[in-house]
């Protein structure tokens, strides 16, 4: 017998942005939207813009406490660090862009260490990923499909000069739930795990409101 769909949740691990950085990214999105010809990009809603550390996909809802404990172990060995949202680009590079992104810079070695620990501690959940980690914030997905449209869009994007959107101190990692709906995905933080905390510490005061 298979589990009912309600016993599963779609989850990922992320670092969320502070409001002041979100506001700058939103302003840049608006300026970019007005400068591009046509309706060729599906823009990421502000509440869905985050730095993904690991996408887990569908996981058993009952395993969330164990997953949170694994993330506490991962975060215990990493101290707070600084990141900055800066730069702009597209995946893939060339004449067929699919993803538009804002770059993430700062203490990259510490960030890579955190990602490595998260991946190692959460191997029991999600699928194995072999892609290298490229920190970025997805701000849009290209809808255009015709080669000529894509070439023109790529040329326009290469002329874009992005500012620094601000920096922030990363103090926690968030376990996020993504619920799909006809109007788009709704993201909810179901657990906030502080960096540098003893993993034996209970979750009282840390679990986010559903």
Secondary structure as the mmCIF struct_conf table of DSSP 4:
data_model
#
loop_
_struct_conf.conf_type_id
_struct_conf.id
_struct_conf.beg_label_comp_id
_struct_conf.beg_label_asym_id
_struct_conf.beg_label_seq_id
_struct_conf.end_label_comp_id
_struct_conf.end_label_asym_id
_struct_conf.end_label_seq_id
HELX_LH_PP_P HELX_LH_PP_P1 UNK A 2 UNK A 4
HELX_RH_3T_P HELX_RH_3T_P1 UNK A 5 UNK A 7
STRN STRN1 UNK A 8 UNK A 15
HELX_LH_PP_P HELX_LH_PP_P2 UNK A 16 UNK A 18
HELX_RH_AL_P HELX_RH_AL_P1 UNK A 19 UNK A 35
BEND BEND1 UNK A 36 UNK A 39
STRN STRN2 UNK A 41 UNK A 43
HELX_LH_PP_P HELX_LH_PP_P3 UNK A 44 UNK A 45
HELX_RH_3T_P HELX_RH_3T_P2 UNK A 46 UNK A 48
STRN STRN3 UNK A 51 UNK A 60
HELX_RH_3T_P HELX_RH_3T_P3 UNK A 61 UNK A 63
HELX_RH_AL_P HELX_RH_AL_P2 UNK A 64 UNK A 76
TURN_TY1_P TURN_TY1_P1 UNK A 77 UNK A 77
STRN STRN4 UNK A 81 UNK A 91
BEND BEND2 UNK A 92 UNK A 95
STRN STRN5 UNK A 99 UNK A 106
BEND BEND3 UNK A 107 UNK A 107
HELX_RH_AL_P HELX_RH_AL_P3 UNK A 108 UNK A 121
TURN_TY1_P TURN_TY1_P2 UNK A 122 UNK A 124
BEND BEND4 UNK A 125 UNK A 126
BEND BEND5 UNK A 131 UNK A 131
HELX_LH_PP_P HELX_LH_PP_P4 UNK A 132 UNK A 133
STRN STRN6 UNK A 136 UNK A 142
BEND BEND6 UNK A 146 UNK A 146
HELX_RH_AL_P HELX_RH_AL_P4 UNK A 147 UNK A 158
TURN_TY1_P TURN_TY1_P3 UNK A 159 UNK A 159
STRN STRN7 UNK A 164 UNK A 170
STRN STRN8 UNK A 172 UNK A 179
TURN_TY1_P TURN_TY1_P4 UNK A 182 UNK A 183
STRN STRN9 UNK A 186 UNK A 194
TURN_TY1_P TURN_TY1_P5 UNK A 195 UNK A 196
TURN_TY1_P TURN_TY1_P6 UNK A 199 UNK A 200
BEND BEND7 UNK A 201 UNK A 201
TURN_TY1_P TURN_TY1_P7 UNK A 204 UNK A 206
BEND BEND8 UNK A 207 UNK A 207
HELX_LH_PP_P HELX_LH_PP_P5 UNK A 208 UNK A 209
#
